[in-house]
Amino acid sequence: MDVLESVEHGAALRRLIELRYHSRWFRLTQADERAHVFAVNIEDCADRRIGHCDTSGNLEV
């Protein structure tokens, strides 16, 4: 998965988790919370356009 695919996946994952968060039928699990942090990190990394993202969503300079 390249960086662009990671960003798109991260954004979609974040939206799905936010929908689940706002639904009274679901509760976020720890895995959901970790996935949300990963998705936000990937998007933030891409937004800054500095260096490139590694597979954990961290910025590499």
mmCIF file of the N, C-alpha and C atoms, coordinates in Angstrom:
data_MODEL
# 
_entry.id   MODEL 
# 
loop_
_atom_site.group_PDB 
_atom_site.id 
_atom_site.type_symbol 
_atom_site.label_atom_id 
_atom_site.label_alt_id 
_atom_site.label_comp_id 
_atom_site.label_asym_id 
_atom_site.label_entity_id 
_atom_site.label_seq_id 
_atom_site.pdbx_PDB_ins_code 
_atom_site.Cartn_x 
_atom_site.Cartn_y 
_atom_site.Cartn_z 
_atom_site.occupancy 
_atom_site.B_iso_or_equiv 
_atom_site.pdbx_formal_charge 
_atom_site.auth_seq_id 
_atom_site.auth_comp_id 
_atom_site.auth_asym_id 
_atom_site.auth_atom_id 
_atom_site.pdbx_PDB_model_num 
ATOM 1   N N  . MET A 1 1  ? 0.862   -1.176 0.000  1.00 0.00 ? 1  MET A N  1 
ATOM 2   C CA . MET A 1 1  ? 0.000   0.000  0.000  1.00 0.00 ? 1  MET A CA 1 
ATOM 3   C C  . MET A 1 1  ? 0.903   1.232  0.000  1.00 0.00 ? 1  MET A C  1 
ATOM 4   N N  . ASP A 1 2  ? 0.692   2.104  -0.996 1.00 0.00 ? 2  ASP A N  1 
ATOM 5   C CA . ASP A 1 2  ? 1.502   3.317  -1.022 1.00 0.00 ? 2  ASP A CA 1 
ATOM 6   C C  . ASP A 1 2  ? 0.895   4.375  -0.105 1.00 0.00 ? 2  ASP A C  1 
ATOM 7   N N  . VAL A 1 3  ? 1.547   5.522  -0.015 1.00 0.00 ? 3  VAL A N  1 
ATOM 8   C CA . VAL A 1 3  ? 1.114   6.556  0.932  1.00 0.00 ? 3  VAL A CA 1 
ATOM 9   C C  . VAL A 1 3  ? -0.282  7.057  0.596  1.00 0.00 ? 3  VAL A C  1 
ATOM 10  N N  . LEU A 1 4  ? -0.559  7.296  -0.697 1.00 0.00 ? 4  LEU A N  1 
ATOM 11  C CA . LEU A 1 4  ? -1.878  7.787  -1.085 1.00 0.00 ? 4  LEU A CA 1 
ATOM 12  C C  . LEU A 1 4  ? -2.965  6.788  -0.702 1.00 0.00 ? 4  LEU A C  1 
ATOM 13  N N  . GLU A 1 5  ? -2.724  5.509  -0.977 1.00 0.00 ? 5  GLU A N  1 
ATOM 14  C CA . GLU A 1 5  ? -3.697  4.487  -0.587 1.00 0.00 ? 5  GLU A CA 1 
ATOM 15  C C  . GLU A 1 5  ? -3.855  4.456  0.929  1.00 0.00 ? 5  GLU A C  1 
ATOM 16  N N  . SER A 1 6  ? -2.760  4.637  1.654  1.00 0.00 ? 6  SER A N  1 
ATOM 17  C CA . SER A 1 6  ? -2.824  4.651  3.114  1.00 0.00 ? 6  SER A CA 1 
ATOM 18  C C  . SER A 1 6  ? -3.661  5.818  3.610  1.00 0.00 ? 6  SER A C  1 
ATOM 19  N N  . VAL A 1 7  ? -3.492  6.980  2.973  1.00 0.00 ? 7  VAL A N  1 
ATOM 20  C CA . VAL A 1 7  ? -4.259  8.163  3.369  1.00 0.00 ? 7  VAL A CA 1 
ATOM 21  C C  . VAL A 1 7  ? -5.736  7.936  3.106  1.00 0.00 ? 7  VAL A C  1 
ATOM 22  N N  . GLU A 1 8  ? -6.061  7.413  1.923  1.00 0.00 ? 8  GLU A N  1 
ATOM 23  C CA . GLU A 1 8  ? -7.462  7.156  1.584  1.00 0.00 ? 8  GLU A CA 1 
ATOM 24  C C  . GLU A 1 8  ? -8.055  6.118  2.532  1.00 0.00 ? 8  GLU A C  1 
ATOM 25  N N  . HIS A 1 9  ? -7.299  5.075  2.824  1.00 0.00 ? 9  HIS A N  1 
ATOM 26  C CA . HIS A 1 9  ? -7.762  4.044  3.754  1.00 0.00 ? 9  HIS A CA 1 
ATOM 27  C C  . HIS A 1 9  ? -7.945  4.640  5.144  1.00 0.00 ? 9  HIS A C  1 
ATOM 28  N N  . GLY A 1 10 ? -6.997  5.459  5.558  1.00 0.00 ? 10 GLY A N  1 
ATOM 29  C CA . GLY A 1 10 ? -7.081  6.089  6.876  1.00 0.00 ? 10 GLY A CA 1 
ATOM 30  C C  . GLY A 1 10 ? -8.298  6.979  6.994  1.00 0.00 ? 10 GLY A C  1 
ATOM 31  N N  . ALA A 1 11 ? -8.575  7.760  5.949  1.00 0.00 ? 11 ALA A N  1 
ATOM 32  C CA . ALA A 1 11 ? -9.730  8.658  5.975  1.00 0.00 ? 11 ALA A CA 1 
ATOM 33  C C  . ALA A 1 11 ? -11.030 7.868  6.031  1.00 0.00 ? 11 ALA A C  1 
ATOM 34  N N  . ALA A 1 12 ? -11.123 6.817  5.235  1.00 0.00 ? 12 ALA A N  1 
ATOM 35  C CA . ALA A 1 12 ? -12.332 5.989  5.235  1.00 0.00 ? 12 ALA A CA 1 
ATOM 36  C C  . ALA A 1 12 ? -12.507 5.304  6.585  1.00 0.00 ? 12 ALA A C  1 
ATOM 37  N N  . LEU A 1 13 ? -11.418 4.812  7.129  1.00 0.00 ? 13 LEU A N  1 
ATOM 38  C CA . LEU A 1 13 ? -11.473 4.146  8.428  1.00 0.00 ? 13 LEU A CA 1 
ATOM 39  C C  . LEU A 1 13 ? -11.900 5.121  9.518  1.00 0.00 ? 13 LEU A C  1 
ATOM 40  N N  . ARG A 1 14 ? -11.360 6.334  9.470  1.00 0.00 ? 14 ARG A N  1 
ATOM 41  C CA . ARG A 1 14 ? -11.730 7.343  10.466 1.00 0.00 ? 14 ARG A CA 1 
ATOM 42  C C  . ARG A 1 14 ? -13.220 7.663  10.380 1.00 0.00 ? 14 ARG A C  1 
ATOM 43  N N  . ARG A 1 15 ? -13.737 7.822  9.167  1.00 0.00 ? 15 ARG A N  1 
ATOM 44  C CA . ARG A 1 15 ? -15.169 8.117  9.009  1.00 0.00 ? 15 ARG A CA 1 
ATOM 45  C C  . ARG A 1 15 ? -16.031 6.981  9.550  1.00 0.00 ? 15 ARG A C  1 
ATOM 46  N N  . LEU A 1 16 ? -15.641 5.743  9.251  1.00 0.00 ? 16 LEU A N  1 
ATOM 47  C CA . LEU A 1 16 ? -16.392 4.589  9.746  1.00 0.00 ? 16 LEU A CA 1 
ATOM 48  C C  . LEU A 1 16 ? -16.396 4.554  11.267 1.00 0.00 ? 16 LEU A C  1 
ATOM 49  N N  . ILE A 1 17 ? -15.240 4.788  11.870 1.00 0.00 ? 17 ILE A N  1 
ATOM 50  C CA . ILE A 1 17 ? -15.144 4.759  13.328 1.00 0.00 ? 17 ILE A CA 1 
ATOM 51  C C  . ILE A 1 17 ? -15.952 5.890  13.940 1.00 0.00 ? 17 ILE A C  1 
ATOM 52  N N  . GLU A 1 18 ? -15.921 7.070  13.310 1.00 0.00 ? 18 GLU A N  1 
ATOM 53  C CA . GLU A 1 18 ? -16.715 8.183  13.832 1.00 0.00 ? 18 GLU A CA 1 
ATOM 54  C C  . GLU A 1 18 ? -18.204 7.879  13.750 1.00 0.00 ? 18 GLU A C  1 
ATOM 55  N N  . LEU A 1 19 ? -18.635 7.227  12.680 1.00 0.00 ? 19 LEU A N  1 
ATOM 56  C CA . LEU A 1 19 ? -20.042 6.826  12.569 1.00 0.00 ? 19 LEU A CA 1 
ATOM 57  C C  . LEU A 1 19 ? -20.403 5.846  13.680 1.00 0.00 ? 19 LEU A C  1 
ATOM 58  N N  . ARG A 1 20 ? -19.518 4.887  13.913 1.00 0.00 ? 20 ARG A N  1 
ATOM 59  C CA . ARG A 1 20 ? -19.762 3.920  14.988 1.00 0.00 ? 20 ARG A CA 1 
ATOM 60  C C  . ARG A 1 20 ? -19.796 4.620  16.341 1.00 0.00 ? 20 ARG A C  1 
ATOM 61  N N  . TYR A 1 21 ? -18.909 5.596  16.520 1.00 0.00 ? 21 TYR A N  1 
ATOM 62  C CA . TYR A 1 21 ? -18.830 6.311  17.787 1.00 0.00 ? 21 TYR A CA 1 
ATOM 63  C C  . TYR A 1 21 ? -20.138 7.035  18.078 1.00 0.00 ? 21 TYR A C  1 
ATOM 64  N N  . HIS A 1 22 ? -20.752 7.594  17.045 1.00 0.00 ? 22 HIS A N  1 
ATOM 65  C CA . HIS A 1 22 ? -21.977 8.362  17.238 1.00 0.00 ? 22 HIS A CA 1 
ATOM 66  C C  . HIS A 1 22 ? -23.230 7.486  17.244 1.00 0.00 ? 22 HIS A C  1 
ATOM 67  N N  . SER A 1 23 ? -23.061 6.208  16.976 1.00 0.00 ? 23 SER A N  1 
ATOM 68  C CA . SER A 1 23 ? -24.204 5.301  16.977 1.00 0.00 ? 23 SER A CA 1 
ATOM 69  C C  . SER A 1 23 ? -24.444 4.777  18.388 1.00 0.00 ? 23 SER A C  1 
ATOM 70  N N  . ARG A 1 24 ? -25.697 4.767  18.791 1.00 0.00 ? 24 ARG A N  1 
ATOM 71  C CA . ARG A 1 24 ? -26.001 4.260  20.135 1.00 0.00 ? 24 ARG A CA 1 
ATOM 72  C C  . ARG A 1 24 ? -25.889 2.743  20.202 1.00 0.00 ? 24 ARG A C  1 
ATOM 73  N N  . TRP A 1 25 ? -25.733 2.098  19.046 1.00 0.00 ? 25 TRP A N  1 
ATOM 74  C CA . TRP A 1 25 ? -25.685 0.633  19.016 1.00 0.00 ? 25 TRP A CA 1 
ATOM 75  C C  . TRP A 1 25 ? -24.275 0.088  19.185 1.00 0.00 ? 25 TRP A C  1 
ATOM 76  N N  . PHE A 1 26 ? -23.280 0.935  19.054 1.00 0.00 ? 26 PHE A N  1 
ATOM 77  C CA . PHE A 1 26 ? -21.905 0.450  19.114 1.00 0.00 ? 26 PHE A CA 1 
ATOM 78  C C  . PHE A 1 26 ? -21.109 1.190  20.177 1.00 0.00 ? 26 PHE A C  1 
ATOM 79  N N  . ARG A 1 27 ? -20.146 0.493  20.731 1.00 0.00 ? 27 ARG A N  1 
ATOM 80  C CA . ARG A 1 27 ? -19.168 1.128  21.608 1.00 0.00 ? 27 ARG A CA 1 
ATOM 81  C C  . ARG A 1 27 ? -17.795 0.904  20.978 1.00 0.00 ? 27 ARG A C  1 
ATOM 82  N N  . LEU A 1 28 ? -16.950 1.925  21.087 1.00 0.00 ? 28 LEU A N  1 
ATOM 83  C CA . LEU A 1 28 ? -15.605 1.784  20.539 1.00 0.00 ? 28 LEU A CA 1 
ATOM 84  C C  . LEU A 1 28 ? -14.804 0.785  21.360 1.00 0.00 ? 28 LEU A C  1 
ATOM 85  N N  . THR A 1 29 ? -14.091 -0.071 20.677 1.00 0.00 ? 29 THR A N  1 
ATOM 86  C CA . THR A 1 29 ? -13.169 -0.988 21.342 1.00 0.00 ? 29 THR A CA 1 
ATOM 87  C C  . THR A 1 29 ? -11.784 -0.344 21.355 1.00 0.00 ? 29 THR A C  1 
ATOM 88  N N  . GLN A 1 30 ? -10.868 -0.942 22.083 1.00 0.00 ? 30 GLN A N  1 
ATOM 89  C CA . GLN A 1 30 ? -9.495  -0.425 22.082 1.00 0.00 ? 30 GLN A CA 1 
ATOM 90  C C  . GLN A 1 30 ? -8.901  -0.496 20.684 1.00 0.00 ? 30 GLN A C  1 
ATOM 91  N N  . ALA A 1 31 ? -9.240  -1.542 19.927 1.00 0.00 ? 31 ALA A N  1 
ATOM 92  C CA . ALA A 1 31 ? -8.735  -1.655 18.554 1.00 0.00 ? 31 ALA A CA 1 
ATOM 93  C C  . ALA A 1 31 ? -9.267  -0.514 17.694 1.00 0.00 ? 31 ALA A C  1 
ATOM 94  N N  . ASP A 1 32 ? -10.540 -0.158 17.885 1.00 0.00 ? 32 ASP A N  1 
ATOM 95  C CA . ASP A 1 32 ? -11.111 0.973  17.147 1.00 0.00 ? 32 ASP A CA 1 
ATOM 96  C C  . ASP A 1 32 ? -10.364 2.254  17.474 1.00 0.00 ? 32 ASP A C  1 
ATOM 97  N N  . GLU A 1 33 ? -10.071 2.451  18.755 1.00 0.00 ? 33 GLU A N  1 
ATOM 98  C CA . GLU A 1 33 ? -9.376  3.671  19.169 1.00 0.00 ? 33 GLU A CA 1 
ATOM 99  C C  . GLU A 1 33 ? -7.971  3.732  18.575 1.00 0.00 ? 33 GLU A C  1 
ATOM 100 N N  . ARG A 1 34 ? -7.270  2.596  18.568 1.00 0.00 ? 34 ARG A N  1 
ATOM 101 C CA . ARG A 1 34 ? -5.930  2.560  17.966 1.00 0.00 ? 34 ARG A CA 1 
ATOM 102 C C  . ARG A 1 34 ? -6.017  2.829  16.464 1.00 0.00 ? 34 ARG A C  1 
ATOM 103 N N  . ALA A 1 35 ? -7.026  2.263  15.811 1.00 0.00 ? 35 ALA A N  1 
ATOM 104 C CA . ALA A 1 35 ? -7.205  2.477  14.374 1.00 0.00 ? 35 ALA A CA 1 
ATOM 105 C C  . ALA A 1 35 ? -7.504  3.939  14.082 1.00 0.00 ? 35 ALA A C  1 
ATOM 106 N N  . HIS A 1 36 ? -8.274  4.573  14.950 1.00 0.00 ? 36 HIS A N  1 
ATOM 107 C CA . HIS A 1 36 ? -8.599  5.988  14.753 1.00 0.00 ? 36 HIS A CA 1 
ATOM 108 C C  . HIS A 1 36 ? -7.343  6.842  14.867 1.00 0.00 ? 36 HIS A C  1 
ATOM 109 N N  . VAL A 1 37 ? -6.514  6.568  15.868 1.00 0.00 ? 37 VAL A N  1 
ATOM 110 C CA . VAL A 1 37 ? -5.256  7.307  16.029 1.00 0.00 ? 37 VAL A CA 1 
ATOM 111 C C  . VAL A 1 37 ? -4.382  7.106  14.796 1.00 0.00 ? 37 VAL A C  1 
ATOM 112 N N  . PHE A 1 38 ? -4.307  5.873  14.308 1.00 0.00 ? 38 PHE A N  1 
ATOM 113 C CA . PHE A 1 38 ? -3.523  5.580  13.106 1.00 0.00 ? 38 PHE A CA 1 
ATOM 114 C C  . PHE A 1 38 ? -4.054  6.382  11.919 1.00 0.00 ? 38 PHE A C  1 
ATOM 115 N N  . ALA A 1 39 ? -5.376  6.398  11.739 1.00 0.00 ? 39 ALA A N  1 
ATOM 116 C CA . ALA A 1 39 ? -5.987  7.099  10.609 1.00 0.00 ? 39 ALA A CA 1 
ATOM 117 C C  . ALA A 1 39 ? -5.712  8.595  10.679 1.00 0.00 ? 39 ALA A C  1 
ATOM 118 N N  . VAL A 1 40 ? -5.848  9.171  11.854 1.00 0.00 ? 40 VAL A N  1 
ATOM 119 C CA . VAL A 1 40 ? -5.598  10.605 12.016 1.00 0.00 ? 40 VAL A CA 1 
ATOM 120 C C  . VAL A 1 40 ? -4.126  10.916 11.759 1.00 0.00 ? 40 VAL A C  1 
ATOM 121 N N  . ASN A 1 41 ? -3.227  10.068 12.243 1.00 0.00 ? 41 ASN A N  1 
ATOM 122 C CA . ASN A 1 41 ? -1.795  10.284 12.022 1.00 0.00 ? 41 ASN A CA 1 
ATOM 123 C C  . ASN A 1 41 ? -1.452  10.237 10.539 1.00 0.00 ? 41 ASN A C  1 
ATOM 124 N N  . ILE A 1 42 ? -2.029  9.283  9.819  1.00 0.00 ? 42 ILE A N  1 
ATOM 125 C CA . ILE A 1 42 ? -1.777  9.158  8.377  1.00 0.00 ? 42 ILE A CA 1 
ATOM 126 C C  . ILE A 1 42 ? -2.252  10.419 7.659  1.00 0.00 ? 42 ILE A C  1 
ATOM 127 N N  . GLU A 1 43 ? -3.457  10.872 7.986  1.00 0.00 ? 43 GLU A N  1 
ATOM 128 C CA . GLU A 1 43 ? -3.993  12.069 7.333  1.00 0.00 ? 43 GLU A CA 1 
ATOM 129 C C  . GLU A 1 43 ? -3.153  13.299 7.667  1.00 0.00 ? 43 GLU A C  1 
ATOM 130 N N  . ASP A 1 44 ? -2.768  13.434 8.922  1.00 0.00 ? 44 ASP A N  1 
ATOM 131 C CA . ASP A 1 44 ? -1.970  14.580 9.348  1.00 0.00 ? 44 ASP A CA 1 
ATOM 132 C C  . ASP A 1 44 ? -0.627  14.585 8.637  1.00 0.00 ? 44 ASP A C  1 
ATOM 133 N N  . CYS A 1 45 ? -0.029  13.426 8.534  1.00 0.00 ? 45 CYS A N  1 
ATOM 134 C CA . CYS A 1 45 ? 1.260   13.289 7.861  1.00 0.00 ? 45 CYS A CA 1 
ATOM 135 C C  . CYS A 1 45 ? 1.133   13.733 6.407  1.00 0.00 ? 45 CYS A C  1 
ATOM 136 N N  . ALA A 1 46 ? 0.097   13.298 5.734  1.00 0.00 ? 46 ALA A N  1 
ATOM 137 C CA . ALA A 1 46 ? -0.092  13.659 4.330  1.00 0.00 ? 46 ALA A CA 1 
ATOM 138 C C  . ALA A 1 46 ? -0.382  15.149 4.189  1.00 0.00 ? 46 ALA A C  1 
ATOM 139 N N  . ASP A 1 47 ? -1.145  15.693 5.120  1.00 0.00 ? 47 ASP A N  1 
ATOM 140 C CA . ASP A 1 47 ? -1.486  17.112 5.063  1.00 0.00 ? 47 ASP A CA 1 
ATOM 141 C C  . ASP A 1 47 ? -0.245  17.989 5.177  1.00 0.00 ? 47 ASP A C  1 
ATOM 142 N N  . ARG A 1 48 ? 0.706   17.572 5.976  1.00 0.00 ? 48 ARG A N  1 
ATOM 143 C CA . ARG A 1 48 ? 1.916   18.384 6.165  1.00 0.00 ? 48 ARG A CA 1 
ATOM 144 C C  . ARG A 1 48 ? 2.859   18.285 4.974  1.00 0.00 ? 48 ARG A C  1 
ATOM 145 N N  . ARG A 1 49 ? 2.750   17.193 4.222  1.00 0.00 ? 49 ARG A N  1 
ATOM 146 C CA . ARG A 1 49 ? 3.561   16.984 3.014  1.00 0.00 ? 49 ARG A CA 1 
ATOM 147 C C  . ARG A 1 49 ? 5.065   17.180 3.275  1.00 0.00 ? 49 ARG A C  1 
ATOM 148 N N  . ILE A 1 50 ? 5.511   16.707 4.405  1.00 0.00 ? 50 ILE A N  1 
ATOM 149 C CA . ILE A 1 50 ? 6.933   16.779 4.744  1.00 0.00 ? 50 ILE A CA 1 
ATOM 150 C C  . ILE A 1 50 ? 7.422   15.346 4.886  1.00 0.00 ? 50 ILE A C  1 
ATOM 151 N N  . GLY A 1 51 ? 8.466   14.996 4.182  1.00 0.00 ? 51 GLY A N  1 
ATOM 152 C CA . GLY A 1 51 ? 8.955   13.634 4.271  1.00 0.00 ? 51 GLY A CA 1 
ATOM 153 C C  . GLY A 1 51 ? 7.920   12.669 3.729  1.00 0.00 ? 51 GLY A C  1 
ATOM 154 N N  . HIS A 1 52 ? 7.812   11.510 4.343  1.00 0.00 ? 52 HIS A N  1 
ATOM 155 C CA . HIS A 1 52 ? 6.799   10.544 3.947  1.00 0.00 ? 52 HIS A CA 1 
ATOM 156 C C  . HIS A 1 52 ? 6.375   9.748  5.165  1.00 0.00 ? 52 HIS A C  1 
ATOM 157 N N  . CYS A 1 53 ? 5.242   9.068  5.045  1.00 0.00 ? 53 CYS A N  1 
ATOM 158 C CA . CYS A 1 53 ? 4.698   8.307  6.165  1.00 0.00 ? 53 CYS A CA 1 
ATOM 159 C C  . CYS A 1 53 ? 5.270   6.900  6.157  1.00 0.00 ? 53 CYS A C  1 
ATOM 160 N N  . ASP A 1 54 ? 5.589   6.381  7.319  1.00 0.00 ? 54 ASP A N  1 
ATOM 161 C CA . ASP A 1 54 ? 5.930   4.972  7.398  1.00 0.00 ? 54 ASP A CA 1 
ATOM 162 C C  . ASP A 1 54 ? 4.638   4.187  7.607  1.00 0.00 ? 54 ASP A C  1 
ATOM 163 N N  . THR A 1 55 ? 4.736   2.880  7.706  1.00 0.00 ? 55 THR A N  1 
ATOM 164 C CA . THR A 1 55 ? 3.529   2.057  7.774  1.00 0.00 ? 55 THR A CA 1 
ATOM 165 C C  . THR A 1 55 ? 2.762   2.207  9.076  1.00 0.00 ? 55 THR A C  1 
ATOM 166 N N  . SER A 1 56 ? 3.343   2.826  10.082 1.00 0.00 ? 56 SER A N  1 
ATOM 167 C CA . SER A 1 56 ? 2.624   3.023  11.344 1.00 0.00 ? 56 SER A CA 1 
ATOM 168 C C  . SER A 1 56 ? 1.940   4.381  11.391 1.00 0.00 ? 56 SER A C  1 
ATOM 169 N N  . GLY A 1 57 ? 2.064   5.162  10.319 1.00 0.00 ? 57 GLY A N  1 
ATOM 170 C CA . GLY A 1 57 ? 1.427   6.471  10.288 1.00 0.00 ? 57 GLY A CA 1 
ATOM 171 C C  . GLY A 1 57 ? 2.288   7.579  10.858 1.00 0.00 ? 57 GLY A C  1 
ATOM 172 N N  . ASN A 1 58 ? 3.539   7.258  11.172 1.00 0.00 ? 58 ASN A N  1 
ATOM 173 C CA . ASN A 1 58 ? 4.438   8.279  11.708 1.00 0.00 ? 58 ASN A CA 1 
ATOM 174 C C  . ASN A 1 58 ? 5.170   8.981  10.578 1.00 0.00 ? 58 ASN A C  1 
ATOM 175 N N  . LEU A 1 59 ? 5.476   10.224 10.788 1.00 0.00 ? 59 LEU A N  1 
ATOM 176 C CA . LEU A 1 59 ? 6.186   11.009 9.783  1.00 0.00 ? 59 LEU A CA 1 
ATOM 177 C C  . LEU A 1 59 ? 7.664   10.687 9.832  1.00 0.00 ? 59 LEU A C  1 
ATOM 178 N N  . GLU A 1 60 ? 8.217   10.377 8.666  1.00 0.00 ? 60 GLU A N  1 
ATOM 179 C CA . GLU A 1 60 ? 9.659   10.203 8.548  1.00 0.00 ? 60 GLU A CA 1 
ATOM 180 C C  . GLU A 1 60 ? 10.193  11.392 7.775  1.00 0.00 ? 60 GLU A C  1 
ATOM 181 N N  . VAL A 1 61 ? 11.200  12.047 8.316  1.00 0.00 ? 61 VAL A N  1 
ATOM 182 C CA . VAL A 1 61 ? 11.761  13.234 7.651  1.00 0.00 ? 61 VAL A CA 1 
ATOM 183 C C  . VAL A 1 61 ? 12.902  12.810 6.758  1.00 0.00 ? 61 VAL A C  1 
# 
